[in-house]
Amino acid sequence: MESAEFESSLFTELNRVLLQAAEEVESEERLDLAYEVLETVRFEQAHISWLDRLRNTASSVELRLAHSHLPLAEGEVRHLADPFVILENAKTQYLVNLDFVSAVSGLSELSRNSAKPDAINWLDNVWFHDLADKNLTSTWYLVGDQVIEGACRRTGFDSLDIETNSKVITIPKRSIVASRTLVAG
């Protein structure tokens, strides 16, 4: 009888040990799966550009710029035409050369790839021409911390003519860090 009780308790203990081992294996498999998912997410996030995140940001963003006279530009993205982005808030519209952005805050965690490439033609054919047609005065922040204030008179594929103090200055687009135009309102 003692032998039967001993065998029964031995089987009970053996079952308990086996169940515990199965639970530990199952727990390790869940940890491995969780780690694999985490690594996949990290891999995917590592291949998302900040411009793709900027495209998906519906709220206001703050761009820190490499220009001492305009260190910050804040607003919602209205158009992205690499290398430029147009930001707008209630008072101001900014044209910012993305090559001179040193930091961004307010980006969405998610990304959106553009179905079509960035439409630089829209910027050249509509935005710059509209700026010239409206005869608005803008402040132009240029490479080398230079600032010019004037109205856009002529647009070309690689430059703008800005009239300031009865003088016309041609600015290569690659020299533009940013532009600030006050919005009528």
FIVEX-562960 format. One line per field, with one value per residue (C-alpha): residue number from 0; x, y, z. Coordinates in steps of 0.05 Angstrom, whole numbers, plus 32768, in hexadecimal, padded with zeros to 4 digits. Layout:
i	NUM_... $
x	X_... $
y	Y_... $
z	Z_... $
***
This chain:
i	0_1_2_3_4_5_6_7_8_9_10_11_12_13_14_15_16_17_18_19_20_21_22_23_24_25_26_27_28_29_30_31_32_33_34_35_36_37_38_39_40_41_42_43_44_45_46_47_48_49_50_51_52_53_54_55_56_57_58_59_60_61_62_63_64_65_66_67_68_69_70_71_72_73_74_75_76_77_78_79_80_81_82_83_84_85_86_87_88_89_90_91_92_93_94_95_96_97_98_99_100_101_102_103_104_105_106_107_108_109_110_111_112_113_114_115_116_117_118_119_120_121_122_123_124_125_126_127_128_129_130_131_132_133_134_135_136_137_138_139_140_141_142_143_144_145_146_147_148_149_150_151_152_153_154_155_156_157_158_159_160_161_162_163_164_165_166_167_168_169_170_171_172_173_174_175_176_177_178_179_180_181_182_183_184 $
x	8000_8038_8057_8016_8012_805B_8050_8012_8036_8072_8044_8022_8065_807E_803F_8047_8091_807E_8046_8074_80A9_8074_805E_80A6_80B1_8070_8085_80CA_80A7_807B_80B8_80DC_809F_8099_80E3_80DC_80A0_80C7_8103_80D6_80B6_80FB_8113_80D6_80DD_8126_8113_80DE_80F8_80E6_80C8_8097_8084_807E_804D_8021_8021_7FDF_7FEF_801F_806A_80A5_80E2_8125_814B_8194_818B_8195_8160_812B_813D_80F5_80BC_807B_803B_8015_8030_800B_8037_8077_80A0_80E5_8112_80DD_80A2_806D_8055_801D_7FFF_7FCA_7FFA_8032_8044_808A_80B0_80E8_8121_8124_8170_8175_8148_8172_813A_80EF_80BD_8075_807E_804B_8064_8044_805B_803B_805E_8049_8022_8044_8089_808F_8072_80A8_8083_8048_8076_8097_8058_8026_8042_807C_8051_8018_8049_8061_801A_8002_803D_8047_8085_80AA_80E7_811A_814D_8189_81C7_81FD_81CA_81B6_8170_814D_8108_80E2_80AE_80B7_80B6_80CC_80D4_8102_810E_814D_8146_8118_811D_810D_8102_811B_8127_811E_8154_8148_8171_8173_8175_8187_8152_8189_819D_8158_8157_8110_80DE_80A9_806C_8037_7FF2_7FBA_7F84 $
y	8000_802F_801F_8032_8074_8081_8073_809F_80D9_80CE_80D2_8110_8131_811C_8139_817A_817F_816F_81A3_81D7_81C7_81CC_8210_8228_8211_8233_8273_8272_8268_82A5_82CE_82B8_82CB_830E_831C_8309_8338_8370_8366_8366_83A8_83C6_83B0_83CF_840F_8415_8418_8450_8494_84D1_84EE_84B3_84C2_850D_84FB_84D7_850F_8533_8560_859A_858B_85B4_85B5_85CD_85EF_85FC_8647_8677_86A9_8673_863A_861E_8615_85FB_85E6_85AF_858F_85AA_858C_8564_856B_8551_8577_85A8_85A4_85D9_85E4_8611_862B_8660_869A_8681_8654_8637_8619_85EF_85CC_8587_8586_85BB_859B_8588_856B_855E_8557_8540_850A_84D2_848E_8471_847A_8481_8476_84A5_8481_84B1_84D0_8514_8545_8579_858F_85A6_85D1_85EF_85F6_860C_8622_864E_866B_8679_869C_86C7_86D6_86EC_871C_8709_871D_86E3_86DD_86AE_868C_8677_864C_8671_8693_86C6_86E4_8707_8724_8730_871A_86E0_86FD_86C2_8677_8649_85FE_860B_8653_868B_86D6_86FE_8749_876E_87B9_87C3_878F_8749_8711_86CB_8695_864D_861F_85F4_8632_8639_8620_8639_866F_8690_86B1_86D1_86B5_86E7_86DB $
z	8000_8010_7FCE_7FA9_7FCF_7FC0_7F76_7F75_7F96_7F68_7F2B_7F47_7F53_7F0F_7EED_7F14_7EFE_7EB5_7EB5_7ED3_7E9E_7E66_7E81_7E82_7E3B_7E25_7E4A_7E27_7DE4_7DF2_7E05_7DC6_7D9C_7DBF_7DB3_7D6A_7D62_7D85_7D57_7D1A_7D31_7D3E_7CF9_7CD8_7D00_7CEE_7CA5_7CAC_7C98_7CC1_7C81_7C7E_7CC6_7CB5_7C7C_7CAF_7CE3_7CE5_7D20_7D26_7D23_7D38_7D0B_7D26_7CEE_7CE0_7CDE_7D19_7D02_7CFC_7D2B_7D2E_7CFD_7D18_7CF4_7CD1_7C93_7C56_7C20_7C1B_7BDC_7BED_7BFC_7C14_7C44_7C4D_7C94_7CA8_7CE8_7CF5_7CE7_7CBC_7C82_7C80_7C46_7C65_7C42_7C63_7C59_7C8F_7CC3_7CFF_7D2B_7D2B_7D62_7D5E_7D29_7D25_7D3C_7CFD_7CB6_7C73_7C32_7BFC_7BC4_7B94_7B99_7BBA_7B88_7B7F_7B40_7B6A_7B93_7B56_7B2C_7B60_7BA4_7B8B_7B53_7B84_7BB2_7B78_7B5F_7BA4_7BAA_7BF3_7C19_7C38_7C63_7C43_7C71_7C49_7C54_7C7A_7CA9_7C74_7C74_7C3B_7C3F_7BFE_7BCC_7B9D_7B56_7B2B_7B34_7B10_7B16_7B41_7B5A_7B70_7B62_7BA1_7B9D_7BDA_7BDF_7B93_7B87_7B6B_7B8A_7B6B_7BA0_7B8E_7BAD_7BCC_7BF5_7C15_7C5D_7C68_7C57_7C82_7C64_7C90_7C81_7C75_7CA8 $
***
